[in-house]
């Protein structure tokens, strides 16, 4: 009889240990997912990439924000996304307004940028949502493209200044 109780106690302890381990694993997975949605993972990844010298996206975007700030434009509400082909897109509201925003697209190569930007923005006749807004590729160079979108009645409110800031940031990065 004592042997049977010992076996039951050992089995129960093993089951509890396994269950608590699974719970901790689920909590870690949930925490990683929350980090993705809160942009914490993207910020940490960008920081790691910047510190290891893998990419120039971080310094370029920082320079772009500074150049915009010099022109009285604040880029807010940053979002980040990755494409399947290795492209990255960074979106910003202009001065906190969702009516004006920019998207910085960065591609692995100039050829990939040319192909994908054409597919996204040049075929506007087929996309009624884009026709209701002013969506323009206002600058392209190398692997990067800057897109400005405005849903205001007074279109192109910021396009000249944003383009100048983008060009200045690209010039600074290629020195």
N, C-alpha and C positions, 0 to 999 in steps of 0.2 A: 504494500500500500504506500509506504513512504517514497518508494521509487516512482510510482505513478504520479504523486504530487510533485516530485522533483521534475519529472518530465513535463508536466503541465506548466509549472512555473517557468522553466527554461523556454518552452515554446511561446508562452505569453510574453516574456521579456523580449524574445527574438522578434515577435510580431510587432510589439510596440516600438522597438528600435527601428525596424524597417519602415513602419508607418511614419515615424517622426522624421526619418531621413527623406522620405518621399515628400512630406510636407515642406521641409526646408528647401528641397529642390524646386518645388512648385513656386515657393516664395521668391527664389532667386530668378526664375524664369519670368515671373510677373514683374519683378523689380527691373529686369533688363528691358522688358517691353515698355514699361512706364518711362524708362530713360530714353527710349527711342522717340516716344510721342512728345516728351518734354524737350526734345532737342539736346538733352545732355549727352547722349551717345555721339551725336554729330559734332558737338563742340569738343568733346574729348578726342574724337578721331581726328578732327582738324588740328587740334593742338599737338597731338602725337605726330601727325604728318608734317606740320610746320617745324617742329623741333627736330625731326629726323631729316628734314630737307627734301621730303618726297614730293611735295607740291608747293606751288606758289599761290594757290587760291586764297589762303588766309591773308597773307600780306597784301595781295592785290585788292581783296574786298575791303580791307581796312583802309587802304589808300583811297579807294573809290569813295568810301563813306566820308573820309576827311576832305577830299576834293569837293564833294557835294556840300558838306558843311561850310566850306569856304564860300560857297555860292548861295548860302542861305537855305539850303535844302537838307532836310533830315531824313535819312532812310530808316524806316522803322519796321517792326513786325517781320523780322527775317524768317523765312522758311527755306528749307533745303530739301532737295530731292536728287536721287540718283537714277539715271537711265540704265537700260539693259546693256548698252554698248559702251559704258564707261563714262558717259557724259554726266555732268552735274549742273544743276540749276539752282540759283539763289534768287528768291523773290523778296522785294521790299515794297512797302507802302511808301509813298512820298508824303512827307510831313504828316504822317499818321492817318491819311485819308485813303480809304479803299477805292476811291474814284480815280486815283492816279497811282500807278505802280510800275516798277521796272522789274525785269527778269534778266539776270546775267546768266547766259548759257556758256558753259566751258566744255569743250569736246576733246577727245584724245588726239584728234588731228584736224587740220584745216579742211581736208576733203570730207571728213565726217560732219564737220560744222556746216559746210556748204550744202551737203545733201539733206541733212536733217532740218536746217532752218528753212530750206525751200519747201519741204514737206509740211512743216508746221505753219508757216506764215505767208507763203507766196500764193497759195491756192485759195485766196479769200472768197472767191465767188461761190465756193461750195460750203462755206461756213457762215450761217446767218448770225451766230452769236458774235463772231469777230466783226461782221459788218456793222453791227449796232454800236460798237465801240471803235475808237481809233486805236488800232494795234499796229505799230510800225517797228520794224527792225531799224533802229536809228544809227547803229554803228556795228561794223564787223571788222575784225582783224585777227589774223592767225587762227587760233583755236577758239576765240571768244566772240560772242555776239551779245549786244544789248538791245532789249526789246522794251518799248515804252507803250503803256496802255492807259487810255483815259476814257472815262464814260461821262465826262462833263460836256456841257453844251459849248463851252469855250475850249475847244480842243487845243492840243499842243501847248498847254500851259507851261510845262517844264522841259520840253524836248530839247531845246537849244542848250540849256544849262546842264542837263543830265549828259548829253552827248559830249560837251566840253569836259566835264568831270571824268567821264569814261575814257576819253582820248588821253587826258592828262595822266590818269592812273596807269594806262597801258604804256605811255611814254616813260613814266617813272620806273615801271617794272622792267622795261627792256634796256635800261641804261647799263 
